[in-house]
Amino acid sequence: MDSNKIFLSESDLPKSWYNIAADMLEPPNPPLHPGTGQPLGPDDLAPLFPMALIAQEMSAERWIEIPEPIREAYRIWRPTPLHRARRLEKHLDTPAKIYYKNESVSPPGSHKPNTAIAQAFYNKEEGTKRISTETGAGQWGSALSFATNYFGLECLVYMVRVSYEQKPYRRSLMQTWGASVIPSPSDSTDSGKAILEQDPDTLGSLGIAISEAVEVAAKNDDTKYSLGSVLNHVLTHQTVVGLETKKQLEIAGDEPDVLIGCVGGGSNFAGLVFPFLGDKLQGRSNPRIIGVEPTACPTLTKGIYAYDFGDTGQLTPLVKMYTLGHDFVPPGIHAGGLRYHGMAPLVCQNYVSGSMEAVAYHQNKIFEAAVTFARTEGIVPAPETAHAIQAAIDEALAAKAAGESRVIVFNLSGHGYFDLGAYDAYFDGALEDYEYPEAKIQESLKKLPQL
Ligand SMILES: *Cc1c(COP(=O)(O)O)cnc(C)c1O
């Protein structure tokens, strides 16, 4: 078939999410209580999350049914198209076939509402009135605002102050969907006040914003907290991406040789690859699977595999993951969504067992890929997504050098229309390629919790 796009009908929307915990070579490592070092129980998480999500977090069931109201919300933009990148293939003069799953077509412009909609639904069901969260550049905040508005919940977003001031349009988007957006640190929480007393002019950080959002949820019965990546239930919700892609590749008559996604906390990557990785773990197929990260925040390629905190403030549970240390502050690269010190435990466990690979790229290189993609395929990708595009290009060129055909599939996790300032900086030659800050990482790794 010579199609450019492979569409599914709304009735093809998956009826269940896929939970890879059922097929792991070894059972997932449990999260530990930050105070006692003992495995967490459901009650430890109850102040922060609705029970349905806690159950999914700990579930070993392979298939988790998607409630009909969530499928109805998904149908606003799902199923998303799978594109064949014919003009990019031609530009590269490669015998490889390149496909991309277009998650940029959601209203907030990324894969993130796949979990935001699910989380808002379960909170509504269990009587939550308000959801608090943090956001850096605003992608997660806008996805959650879209979802809470859909289900009639209030949304309180702590947005890292420097982004609040420098990136006003994502804030406008959140406010359009009815969210309250507070620059963090703020005087609305004790943790925010404490930081402001020390340093009134601080730019803020994701770690501080997490502490504020968690504090509000812990102190208010009607408020729960929500996280947009890393956690098992978030990755599970994202598998609608890979399940649809499987059906679309079947229609195209192709099987993937290589699957690629950019990795920040790991959710869009997992969403695309886990349904295929499940088959690989069960010996039914053997595609290569590649996670792509920035050289400036090289969690998988340079981090160590250990129990660490999810946040700077040491409020979250300890999880076993590749980490650069919970107080590692990466350089201010423009792929803000990939500046996280840790990585989803389910992704890490598959990396350490050798079921997947990882590569890292500098930011000038990925913007070059982004511009090539925009000039061939038309879509302007998010800087995060451009990491996956660069890896797909490298695979296609390797196939050309080897004179072999290869089916390459990557996740187009989001568009870059709110990131044009970063494109400007690239065109002005103002982007710095940060060498991996070895000394800083070593310093942070010294502070890993001793168990
Ligand atoms: C948030 C974001 C990412 C990184 O988060 P993951 O959980 O690793 O997927 C990647 N791409 C886009 C477009 C994002 O908004």
The ligand as an SDF file (V2000), in Angstrom:
LIG
                    3D

 15 15  0  0  0  0  0  0  0  0999 V2000
    6.7240   16.1380   28.3060 C   0  0  0  0  0  0  0  0  0  0  0  0
    7.1640   15.8100   26.9560 C   0  0  0  0  0  0  0  0  0  0  0  0
    8.1820   14.8560   26.7060 C   0  0  0  0  0  0  0  0  0  0  0  0
    8.9610   14.1730   27.7980 C   0  0  0  0  0  0  0  0  0  0  0  0
    8.2020   13.4230   28.7070 O   0  0  0  0  0  0  0  0  0  0  0  0
    8.1400   11.8340   28.6630 P   0  0  0  0  0  0  0  0  0  0  0  0
    7.3980   11.4640   29.8920 O   0  0  0  0  0  0  0  0  0  0  0  0
    9.5340   11.3000   28.6410 O   0  0  0  0  0  0  0  0  0  0  0  0
    7.3980   11.4710   27.4310 O   0  0  0  0  0  0  0  0  0  0  0  0
    8.5080   14.5620   25.3980 C   0  0  0  0  0  0  0  0  0  0  0  0
    7.9020   15.1800   24.3700 N   0  0  0  0  0  0  0  0  0  0  0  0
    6.9190   16.0990   24.5640 C   0  0  0  0  0  0  0  0  0  0  0  0
    6.2970   16.7530   23.3700 C   0  0  0  0  0  0  0  0  0  0  0  0
    6.5220   16.4360   25.8620 C   0  0  0  0  0  0  0  0  0  0  0  0
    5.5480   17.3320   26.0380 O   0  0  0  0  0  0  0  0  0  0  0  0
  1  2  1  0
  2  3  1  0
  2 14  2  0
  3  4  1  0
  3 10  2  0
  4  5  1  0
  5  6  1  0
  6  7  2  0
  6  8  1  0
  6  9  1  0
 10 11  1  0
 11 12  2  0
 12 13  1  0
 12 14  1  0
 14 15  1  0
M  END
$$$$
